[in-house]
Amino acid sequence: MIKCSTGKRVYLTEALAEDALLDAHGRHQYAGTGPVAFYRCDDCGYYHFTSKGPMNEKLAKLLASGKLKLQQEANHWEKKLKR
């Protein structure tokens, strides 16, 4: 497992970081906080999430379309029904 001196989770490629970012927002309902993008780390050379800066374009589109909200609701009910 690759580790970074920042202690943040490492994503090996830009595509994996973007997929993980979208997945994180689908699983969690961030109330104005949480990751909005990813960046390439100067320390390890891999990618990490950030809550600063402009929002990732794909994430912004999913939020605007309402599709992310539907995914969050589906995940909420899936968890609830598994109990």
CNS distance restraints for C-alpha pairs under 8 A (distance, minus, plus):
assign (resid   2 and name CA) (resid  10 and name CA) 6.88 0.50 0.50
assign (resid   3 and name CA) (resid   7 and name CA) 7.09 0.50 0.50
assign (resid   3 and name CA) (resid   8 and name CA) 7.95 0.50 0.50
assign (resid   3 and name CA) (resid   9 and name CA) 7.52 0.50 0.50
assign (resid   3 and name CA) (resid  10 and name CA) 6.76 0.50 0.50
assign (resid   4 and name CA) (resid   8 and name CA) 6.52 0.50 0.50
assign (resid   4 and name CA) (resid   9 and name CA) 7.63 0.50 0.50
assign (resid   4 and name CA) (resid  10 and name CA) 6.99 0.50 0.50
assign (resid   4 and name CA) (resid  43 and name CA) 7.11 0.50 0.50
assign (resid   4 and name CA) (resid  44 and name CA) 5.73 0.50 0.50
assign (resid   5 and name CA) (resid  43 and name CA) 7.04 0.50 0.50
assign (resid   5 and name CA) (resid  44 and name CA) 7.58 0.50 0.50
assign (resid   6 and name CA) (resid  43 and name CA) 7.87 0.50 0.50
assign (resid   8 and name CA) (resid  48 and name CA) 6.53 0.50 0.50
assign (resid   9 and name CA) (resid  48 and name CA) 6.27 0.50 0.50
assign (resid  10 and name CA) (resid  46 and name CA) 6.24 0.50 0.50
assign (resid  10 and name CA) (resid  47 and name CA) 5.82 0.50 0.50
assign (resid  10 and name CA) (resid  48 and name CA) 5.77 0.50 0.50
assign (resid  11 and name CA) (resid  16 and name CA) 6.06 0.50 0.50
assign (resid  11 and name CA) (resid  17 and name CA) 5.30 0.50 0.50
assign (resid  11 and name CA) (resid  46 and name CA) 6.03 0.50 0.50
assign (resid  11 and name CA) (resid  47 and name CA) 4.96 0.50 0.50
assign (resid  11 and name CA) (resid  48 and name CA) 6.33 0.50 0.50
assign (resid  12 and name CA) (resid  16 and name CA) 6.74 0.50 0.50
assign (resid  12 and name CA) (resid  17 and name CA) 7.48 0.50 0.50
assign (resid  12 and name CA) (resid  46 and name CA) 5.42 0.50 0.50
assign (resid  12 and name CA) (resid  47 and name CA) 6.39 0.50 0.50
assign (resid  13 and name CA) (resid  17 and name CA) 6.28 0.50 0.50
assign (resid  13 and name CA) (resid  46 and name CA) 6.79 0.50 0.50
assign (resid  13 and name CA) (resid  47 and name CA) 6.69 0.50 0.50
assign (resid  14 and name CA) (resid  18 and name CA) 6.19 0.50 0.50
assign (resid  14 and name CA) (resid  47 and name CA) 6.62 0.50 0.50
assign (resid  15 and name CA) (resid  19 and name CA) 6.18 0.50 0.50
assign (resid  16 and name CA) (resid  20 and name CA) 6.05 0.50 0.50
assign (resid  17 and name CA) (resid  21 and name CA) 6.08 0.50 0.50
assign (resid  17 and name CA) (resid  38 and name CA) 6.60 0.50 0.50
assign (resid  17 and name CA) (resid  47 and name CA) 6.35 0.50 0.50
assign (resid  17 and name CA) (resid  48 and name CA) 7.02 0.50 0.50
assign (resid  17 and name CA) (resid  49 and name CA) 7.51 0.50 0.50
assign (resid  18 and name CA) (resid  22 and name CA) 6.28 0.50 0.50
assign (resid  18 and name CA) (resid  37 and name CA) 7.75 0.50 0.50
assign (resid  18 and name CA) (resid  38 and name CA) 7.16 0.50 0.50
assign (resid  19 and name CA) (resid  23 and name CA) 6.08 0.50 0.50
assign (resid  20 and name CA) (resid  24 and name CA) 5.96 0.50 0.50
assign (resid  21 and name CA) (resid  25 and name CA) 6.43 0.50 0.50
assign (resid  21 and name CA) (resid  35 and name CA) 7.21 0.50 0.50
assign (resid  21 and name CA) (resid  36 and name CA) 7.62 0.50 0.50
assign (resid  21 and name CA) (resid  37 and name CA) 7.12 0.50 0.50
assign (resid  21 and name CA) (resid  38 and name CA) 7.69 0.50 0.50
assign (resid  21 and name CA) (resid  49 and name CA) 7.27 0.50 0.50
assign (resid  21 and name CA) (resid  59 and name CA) 7.91 0.50 0.50
assign (resid  22 and name CA) (resid  26 and name CA) 6.25 0.50 0.50
assign (resid  22 and name CA) (resid  58 and name CA) 7.97 0.50 0.50
assign (resid  22 and name CA) (resid  59 and name CA) 6.17 0.50 0.50
assign (resid  23 and name CA) (resid  27 and name CA) 6.24 0.50 0.50
assign (resid  24 and name CA) (resid  28 and name CA) 6.05 0.50 0.50
assign (resid  25 and name CA) (resid  29 and name CA) 6.52 0.50 0.50
assign (resid  25 and name CA) (resid  30 and name CA) 7.18 0.50 0.50
assign (resid  25 and name CA) (resid  68 and name CA) 7.24 0.50 0.50
assign (resid  25 and name CA) (resid  72 and name CA) 7.64 0.50 0.50
assign (resid  26 and name CA) (resid  68 and name CA) 5.76 0.50 0.50
assign (resid  26 and name CA) (resid  69 and name CA) 7.47 0.50 0.50
assign (resid  26 and name CA) (resid  71 and name CA) 5.39 0.50 0.50
assign (resid  26 and name CA) (resid  72 and name CA) 4.99 0.50 0.50
assign (resid  26 and name CA) (resid  75 and name CA) 7.55 0.50 0.50
assign (resid  27 and name CA) (resid  71 and name CA) 7.49 0.50 0.50
assign (resid  27 and name CA) (resid  72 and name CA) 5.67 0.50 0.50
assign (resid  27 and name CA) (resid  75 and name CA) 6.17 0.50 0.50
assign (resid  27 and name CA) (resid  76 and name CA) 7.92 0.50 0.50
assign (resid  28 and name CA) (resid  72 and name CA) 6.61 0.50 0.50
assign (resid  29 and name CA) (resid  72 and name CA) 6.82 0.50 0.50
assign (resid  30 and name CA) (resid  34 and name CA) 5.75 0.50 0.50
assign (resid  33 and name CA) (resid  51 and name CA) 6.99 0.50 0.50
assign (resid  34 and name CA) (resid  50 and name CA) 7.86 0.50 0.50
assign (resid  34 and name CA) (resid  51 and name CA) 5.59 0.50 0.50
assign (resid  35 and name CA) (resid  49 and name CA) 5.71 0.50 0.50
assign (resid  35 and name CA) (resid  50 and name CA) 5.06 0.50 0.50
assign (resid  35 and name CA) (resid  51 and name CA) 4.19 0.50 0.50
assign (resid  35 and name CA) (resid  52 and name CA) 7.68 0.50 0.50
assign (resid  36 and name CA) (resid  49 and name CA) 7.36 0.50 0.50
assign (resid  36 and name CA) (resid  50 and name CA) 6.17 0.50 0.50
assign (resid  36 and name CA) (resid  51 and name CA) 5.08 0.50 0.50
assign (resid  36 and name CA) (resid  52 and name CA) 6.97 0.50 0.50
assign (resid  36 and name CA) (resid  53 and name CA) 7.74 0.50 0.50
assign (resid  36 and name CA) (resid  54 and name CA) 7.29 0.50 0.50
assign (resid  36 and name CA) (resid  55 and name CA) 4.87 0.50 0.50
assign (resid  36 and name CA) (resid  56 and name CA) 6.11 0.50 0.50
assign (resid  36 and name CA) (resid  59 and name CA) 7.55 0.50 0.50
assign (resid  37 and name CA) (resid  49 and name CA) 5.78 0.50 0.50
assign (resid  37 and name CA) (resid  50 and name CA) 5.45 0.50 0.50
assign (resid  37 and name CA) (resid  51 and name CA) 6.64 0.50 0.50
assign (resid  37 and name CA) (resid  52 and name CA) 7.57 0.50 0.50
assign (resid  37 and name CA) (resid  53 and name CA) 7.54 0.50 0.50
assign (resid  37 and name CA) (resid  54 and name CA) 7.18 0.50 0.50
assign (resid  37 and name CA) (resid  55 and name CA) 5.50 0.50 0.50
assign (resid  37 and name CA) (resid  56 and name CA) 4.90 0.50 0.50
assign (resid  38 and name CA) (resid  47 and name CA) 6.36 0.50 0.50
assign (resid  38 and name CA) (resid  48 and name CA) 5.32 0.50 0.50
assign (resid  38 and name CA) (resid  49 and name CA) 4.19 0.50 0.50
assign (resid  38 and name CA) (resid  50 and name CA) 5.41 0.50 0.50
assign (resid  38 and name CA) (resid  56 and name CA) 7.71 0.50 0.50
assign (resid  39 and name CA) (resid  47 and name CA) 5.35 0.50 0.50
assign (resid  39 and name CA) (resid  48 and name CA) 5.63 0.50 0.50
assign (resid  39 and name CA) (resid  49 and name CA) 6.51 0.50 0.50
assign (resid  39 and name CA) (resid  50 and name CA) 7.02 0.50 0.50
assign (resid  40 and name CA) (resid  45 and name CA) 5.99 0.50 0.50
assign (resid  40 and name CA) (resid  46 and name CA) 5.42 0.50 0.50
assign (resid  40 and name CA) (resid  47 and name CA) 4.45 0.50 0.50
assign (resid  40 and name CA) (resid  48 and name CA) 6.63 0.50 0.50
assign (resid  41 and name CA) (resid  45 and name CA) 5.01 0.50 0.50
assign (resid  41 and name CA) (resid  46 and name CA) 5.55 0.50 0.50
assign (resid  41 and name CA) (resid  47 and name CA) 5.77 0.50 0.50
assign (resid  41 and name CA) (resid  48 and name CA) 6.81 0.50 0.50
assign (resid  55 and name CA) (resid  59 and name CA) 6.96 0.50 0.50
assign (resid  55 and name CA) (resid  60 and name CA) 6.32 0.50 0.50
assign (resid  56 and name CA) (resid  60 and name CA) 6.17 0.50 0.50
assign (resid  57 and name CA) (resid  61 and name CA) 6.28 0.50 0.50
assign (resid  58 and name CA) (resid  62 and name CA) 6.26 0.50 0.50
assign (resid  59 and name CA) (resid  63 and name CA) 6.18 0.50 0.50
assign (resid  60 and name CA) (resid  64 and name CA) 6.11 0.50 0.50
assign (resid  61 and name CA) (resid  65 and name CA) 6.07 0.50 0.50
assign (resid  62 and name CA) (resid  66 and name CA) 6.28 0.50 0.50
assign (resid  62 and name CA) (resid  67 and name CA) 5.51 0.50 0.50
assign (resid  62 and name CA) (resid  68 and name CA) 5.43 0.50 0.50
assign (resid  63 and name CA) (resid  67 and name CA) 6.60 0.50 0.50
assign (resid  63 and name CA) (resid  68 and name CA) 5.51 0.50 0.50
assign (resid  63 and name CA) (resid  69 and name CA) 7.12 0.50 0.50
assign (resid  66 and name CA) (resid  70 and name CA) 6.58 0.50 0.50
assign (resid  67 and name CA) (resid  71 and name CA) 6.36 0.50 0.50
assign (resid  68 and name CA) (resid  72 and name CA) 6.21 0.50 0.50
assign (resid  69 and name CA) (resid  73 and name CA) 6.25 0.50 0.50
assign (resid  70 and name CA) (resid  74 and name CA) 6.17 0.50 0.50
assign (resid  71 and name CA) (resid  75 and name CA) 6.15 0.50 0.50
assign (resid  72 and name CA) (resid  76 and name CA) 6.11 0.50 0.50
assign (resid  73 and name CA) (resid  77 and name CA) 6.29 0.50 0.50
assign (resid  74 and name CA) (resid  78 and name CA) 6.09 0.50 0.50
assign (resid  75 and name CA) (resid  79 and name CA) 6.20 0.50 0.50
assign (resid  76 and name CA) (resid  80 and name CA) 6.23 0.50 0.50
assign (resid  77 and name CA) (resid  81 and name CA) 5.99 0.50 0.50
assign (resid  78 and name CA) (resid  82 and name CA) 6.27 0.50 0.50
assign (resid  79 and name CA) (resid  83 and name CA) 6.84 0.50 0.50
